[in-house]
Amino acid sequence: MLSPWEIALGIVGMGLVTLLTRGFFMFPDEELPLPDWAKQGLRYAPLAALVAVIAPEIVTSQGHLISTFKDARLYATAVGAAYFFWRRGILGTILSGTAVMLVLRIGLGW
């Protein structure tokens, strides 16, 4: 079991590490130069993070790949993606995917 001093030291240490890593780019007086390949790669970081969060929610159930095509998430994703490529609208994408999900989940009991 940890003593109160060890717990306090751990909390202060984690706080300092967090402050140092998050404030690292605020310390220099001039802008840090980035190579062009790094700037190009950073353009795709938000999309990659979004895919990394959403894709497992679509194709897995309780930590395992889905084993049937009778899953409303697959069809809602397909309809939402089709709507987006057709009209390029975010609101319509959300509404169409949600409508398909509700019909299949509530209407058909998937």
C-alpha positions in Angstrom: 0.0 0.0 0.0 1.3 3.5 -0.9 1.8 6.1 1.8 0.1 9.5 1.4 3.5 11.0 0.5 4.0 8.6 -2.3 0.5 9.3 -3.6 1.1 13.1 -3.4 4.4 12.7 -5.2 2.8 10.6 -7.9 0.1 13.2 -8.5 2.5 16.1 -8.6 4.8 14.2 -10.9 2.0 13.4 -13.3 0.9 17.0 -13.2 4.4 18.2 -14.1 4.7 15.7 -17.0 1.3 16.8 -18.3 2.2 20.5 -18.1 5.5 19.9 -19.8 4.2 17.8 -22.7 1.1 20.0 -23.3 3.0 23.3 -23.0 6.0 22.2 -25.0 5.0 24.2 -28.1 4.3 27.3 -26.1 7.8 27.6 -24.7 9.9 28.7 -27.8 9.9 32.3 -28.9 9.8 31.5 -32.6 7.8 28.9 -34.5 9.4 25.5 -34.7 10.0 24.5 -38.4 8.3 21.4 -39.5 9.4 19.5 -42.7 6.9 19.5 -45.5 6.2 15.7 -45.2 5.2 16.2 -41.5 2.9 19.1 -42.4 1.3 16.9 -45.2 0.9 14.0 -42.8 -0.7 16.2 -40.1 -3.5 17.1 -42.5 -4.8 13.5 -42.3 -4.5 13.1 -38.6 -8.0 14.1 -37.7 -9.5 11.8 -40.3 -7.3 8.9 -39.2 -8.3 9.5 -35.5 -12.0 9.6 -36.5 -11.8 6.3 -38.4 -9.9 4.7 -35.6 -12.7 5.5 -33.2 -15.7 4.8 -35.5 -14.6 1.7 -37.4 -14.4 -0.6 -34.4 -17.9 0.5 -33.4 -19.3 -0.5 -36.8 -17.6 -3.9 -37.3 -17.4 -5.3 -33.8 -19.8 -6.3 -31.1 -18.5 -6.9 -27.5 -14.9 -7.0 -28.7 -15.5 -9.6 -31.5 -16.1 -9.1 -35.2 -19.7 -9.3 -36.1 -20.7 -12.7 -37.6 -23.9 -11.8 -39.4 -25.1 -9.3 -41.9 -28.3 -8.9 -39.8 -26.7 -5.9 -38.0 -28.3 -2.5 -38.4 -25.0 -0.6 -38.0 -23.7 -2.0 -41.4 -26.8 -0.8 -43.3 -27.0 2.6 -41.5 -23.3 3.1 -42.3 -23.8 2.2 -46.0 -26.8 4.5 -46.3 -25.0 7.4 -44.5 -21.9 7.0 -46.7 -24.0 6.8 -49.9 -25.9 10.0 -48.9 -22.7 11.8 -48.1 -21.1 10.9 -51.5 -24.4 11.9 -53.3 -25.1 15.2 -51.6 -22.0 16.1 -49.5 -24.1 17.2 -46.6 -23.4 16.3 -43.0 -26.9 16.8 -41.6 -28.4 14.5 -44.2 -25.8 11.9 -43.6 -26.5 11.8 -39.9 -30.3 11.8 -40.5 -30.3 9.1 -43.2 -28.0 6.8 -41.2 -30.0 7.3 -38.0 -33.3 6.7 -39.8 -32.1 3.4 -41.2 -30.7 2.4 -37.8 -34.1 3.2 -36.1 -36.1 1.4 -38.7 -34.0 -1.7 -38.5 -33.6 -1.7 -34.7 -37.1 -0.7 -33.6 -39.1 -1.8 -36.7 -37.4 -5.1 -37.3 -35.9 -5.8 -33.9 -32.3 -6.2 -35.1 
